[in-house]
Amino acid sequence: MNTLAAAGPTALWYLTRATGAVCLVLLTVTVVLGVAGASRVQTQGWPRFVVEGVHRNASLLAIVMLAVHIVTTVLDPFAGISLVNAIIPFTGSYRPIWLGLGALGSDLLIALVLTSLVRRRLGQRTWRATHWLAYLCWPVAVVHGLGTGSDARTWLTVITAACVIAVVLAIWARAAYSWRGSSGLRVGTVAASIGLPVLLVVWAAGGPLARGWASKAGTPAALLARTTHGQASASLTSTKLPALPATTSLRGSVSDTQTSSSVEVNIALSSPLPALAALDVRIYGSQIAGGGVSMSSSAVTAGSAGQPDHFTGIVTALAGNEIRARIGNAHDGVIELDLVVSLDPGTGAASGTLTITRAESR
């Protein structure tokens, strides 16, 4: 087997993240136009009906993006999130609080859509009260994205900050031009628009933006293994990682088990590094015509000769003979493994290189 894989499920993970970010941006557009007053925002080049159309279409597109976000999240095998977890808040095992907030925000948007369909039967006052749910969806989506997102320290931070600033500016504009006769309401609103973002920054700095968030947020042990209680100090010393990033050589063997509908590839490797003396990669999937495997799931263990499963994780990307894996535990944190493996199908021998880097919290 010269090629490990020509395709993998990682596109689902990227699509989940992308649609979540786009959904947040569209919700922000909706909230900004709603707070500023869609019927009041108009210029000669942008008459009122155009502004109202943008507001309505942004809302509808946000719902479409939300649907794609939910579907791809459920289909992505990484976190094992079910449709029930995505709809009923706080029922999942993967980062339950932050995933639950996402489910709550989704339910609020669904309620908004359903009540809009029967708007004439509900009456204008009842529908308008329900319509305010859209404003509650936005802060829930912001916290959900930071709490569960894998890019909290990179591009998601920039997008979230831009969205928060846009909403704050819209609130200030509304306070300046629409609430002139109510100084108490204006001052309270402006104070809240400053205080709440400050609290968000403080929380994010000590939470999603800090190291170790993957464990604190509630990532299951199957994805981020925990060290055994009472483990001896000598054992931890024997698995101490080298200074990262680090690169080393690999040697080992490869075998595969095939059935009519599936294939399992087992790559057993060793390296000169004591902390990663044993490395086992298992890939499960289906055979690709012409050679290779389309991965559906995986399992990775690594550690010293005495503790070969000190680190556990999964394969996150496959491209030809290049493998990227994500492993970790509560003591050492999470690391990324980049393997370039050459396989000899005749003898079953495997050799290559391994690059180890410290991973961002996922």
N, C-alpha and C positions, 0 to 999 in steps of 0.2 A: 504494500500500500504506500505509494509514493506521496500521495496528497492526503492530508488529514481531512480537509473540508474546503469546499468552495462556497459555502453559504452557512449562515447561522442565524439565530433568533435575535441578535443584538439590535437589529433595526427596530424592533418593537420598543426596546428601551429608549432609544433615541427619539422615536416618534412620540412616546409617552411624555418625555420631557419637553419636546418641542411644542406639542399641542397644549400642554399645561401652561407654558410660557405665553403662547399666543392667546389662550383663553384669558389669562390675567390681563394682558394688554387690551383685549377687546372689552373686558369688564371695566377696565379703567376708563376707556373711551366713553362707555355707557354712563358710568358714574359721573365723569367730568361734565358731560353734556347735561345730565340730569340735575346735578348740583348747581351748575351755572344757570340752568333754566333753558331747555331746548327752544322754547317759544320766544325767549328774549335774545338769544344769541343769533344775530344776523348782520350781514353787511350787504353792500350793493352787489358784490360778487357772489355772496353766499346768502341767498334769501332764506326766510324762515322754513319753507317747506323742504329745502335742501338739507338744512341742519337737522330737522326732524327725521328726514329719511336716513341720514347717517346714524342717528341715534337708534332708530328702529333696526336697521340692517346690522349694525354692530352687535346689538343684542341677539339677533337671530344667529349671526355667525358665531358668537360666543357659545351658544347652545350647541351648535354643530361641532365646534371644537371640543366642547366638554364631552359630547357623546363619543368622539374618537378617542379622547383622552381616557375615558373609562374603559372602552373596549380594549385598547392596546395595553392598559394596565392589567386587565384581567387575563389577557392572552400571554403577556410576558411571564415566563416561568421563574424569573429571578426571585421575586418576593412571595410568590404563591398567594396572590390576592384573588379572592373569589368575587363573583358578581354580588353576592350577599354583603361581603365586606365593603364593596364600593358603593352600595346603596344604603345599608343600615349602618349608622355611625357607631364607631367604637366597638366593632365586633371582630376586627382582624387581629392577627398576632404580629404583623409587621408594623412597627412604629404606631401602635394603636391610637394614641391621642392625635397625632398629626395626620394620620390617614383618616381617622374619624372626622376631623374637621373638614377634610376634603369631601367626605360623604355627606356631611351636613350641608356644606355649600351647594353640592349637587342637588340635594333634596329641595333646598330653598329655590333654586332655579327651576326645577321641575314643577314645584308648586306655582311659581310665577307663570310658567307656560300654560299649565292647566287652567288656572283662573283667567288667563287672558282669552282662552278659547271660549269660555262661558261668560265673558265680560258683560254682555247685555243682561244676562239673567241675574248676575250678582249686584248690579247697580254701580254707579260711578264711585260712590263713597267707599264701598267695600273693596272694589277693585283697586282704588288708589291706595288704600291702606295696605293691601297685599303687595302692591307694586313697590312699596318701600323695602320689601325683602331683598330687592336687587342691591340696595345699598349695604345691607348686612352681609350679602354674599362676598362683597369685595374684601373687607378686612379678614374674613374667614379664609378666603383664597390666598391672601398674602401670607398669613401665618402657616397655612397648610403647605404652600410652596417652599417656604424656608425650612419647615420642620421635616419634610419628607424628601425634598429635592437633593439630588446628588451633586449639584453644581452651586451649592450655597455660597461658596467662596469665590466664584468666578462670574460668569456672565449672568447668572440668575440674580446675583446681588445688584448688578448694574440695572437690569430690567426692573427689579422690584423697587429700587431707589427712585428710578425715573417715574414709575407709576405712583408712588407715594407723593413725590413732589408735585406731580400733575394734579392729584386730587386736592392736596393742601392749597395750591394756588387757586383752584376752582372754588374752594370754600372761602378763601379770602376775598375773591372777586364777588362772590354772592353776598358776603357780609358787608362789603363796601358799598354795593349798589342797590341791594334789595332790603336791607334791614336797618336803614338809617334811623328809623323811629324807634327802634328797640335796642337801646344800648346794652342792656343786660344780656339779651340773647346774642348779640354780636360779639361782646367780650367773651362770653362763655364758649361760644363756638370757636373763636380764634384761639383761645387758650387750650381747648381740647385738641384742635388741629396741630398745635405745637407739642403739647404734652404726650399725646399718644404715640406719635412717631419717635419721640425721644425714648419712651419706654420700649418701643419695638427695637430700636438700635441697641439699647442696653441688653435686652433679652437675646438678640441675635449674636452680639459680641461674646456673651458667655455661653451660648448654646450652639446653634448651627454653624457659626463661624469659628468655633473653638474646636481643638482636636478632641477626639473621643466622643463626638456627638453620635456617631453610629451606634455605639453601645448604649449611651444615655437615652437616646430616642426610643429604644425598645426593639432594636434589630434582633430577630430570633437567634438562638444559639446555633442553629443549623447554618446560618449565614455568617455569623461572627462567633466562632467557638470560644467558650470560656475555659480557662485553666481549671484543672481539677482542684477542689477544695483541699487544703492541707498539703499541697505539692511541695516537696523539699526544695530548699534554696539551691542545692547542688544541681537539681534537675533544671531549674531555670537558668543557671549559669551555663549548662551544657548546650542550651538552645539559644544563647544570646546572639542576636543578629550582628553582622559586621556593620561598619559605617556605610550608610546608604547615600547615593546609589552604589551598587556593587555589581560586578560581572564575573562570571565563572564558567567553567566548562561542565558539560554533562555527558554521562555515558549510561547506557542501560539497554532495555529491550522493549519490544512492542509486540502485542498479540491482539487478535480480534476474534470475536465470536459472532457469527452471522446466523440469522434465521431468514425465512422468506420475507419478513416485513421489517426487520430491524437489524442493527449491528451495534456491537459494543467494542470500543477500542480501549485497550489498557496499556498505558505507557509507564513503565517503571524505570525511574532514573536515579542516579546518584551524582553528588557533586563533592568537591574537596572542602566545601564550607561545612563545619561541624553542625551549625544550626539548621542546615538544609541538606544534610547528608543523604536523606531519603526523600524522594519526590514521586508521588503517584498521581497520574492524571487518567481519569476515566471519562470517556466521551460516549454518549448514547444518542442514537439517531437512526437515520435511514441511509441506505446506499445510494450514491449518486451515479447515474449512468456515466461510464468512462472512468470511474474511480473517485474515491473521496467519500466523505460522510457529511450529511446535512444534520447538524447537531440539534437535538431537542432538549437535552439536559446533560448535566455533567457533575463530576465530583472531583475535588482536588484535596489531597492531604500532603503535608510536608513536615519535616522535623529532623531531629537527630536520630542516630541509629537506635538509641534506647527509647525515643519517643517519636516514632514516625508520623503520628497524627497530632503533633503539638499545634500545628496550624491546619485549619480546614477552610474550604471555600469552593469556588466554582470557576469554570472557564467563562470568560466574558467576551472573548472574540477569537475567531479562527480565520486565517487567511493563508491558504496553502499549507506550508509547513511551519507557519508562525502561529504561536499560541499565546494568548494573554489570559492570565488567571488572576483572581483576586482572593487572597487568603488572609487569615488573621485569627486573633484571639483577644481576650480582654486584657491580658498582661502586656502583650507586645504591640497591640493595635493592628492596623490593616496594612498590608503591603501588596504591591503589584508585581507579578512575575511575567516577564516577557521571554518566551522560549523560542528559539529557532532550532528545530529538530530535523535531522536527516535520518531517514528510515531506510533500512535495507530489507525489502520484502523477502529476499531469499533466505537470509539468516535470522531475521527478526531483531537485528541489532539496531540500536538507536544512539545517536551522538549529536552534540550541538552546543549551544551557548545559552546561558541564563543571565538575564539582567534583572536586578531587584531594585525597586524604588518604593519610597513611602507613598501610600495612597491617600488621596483626599477622601473624606468621609462620604459614603454613598447613602 
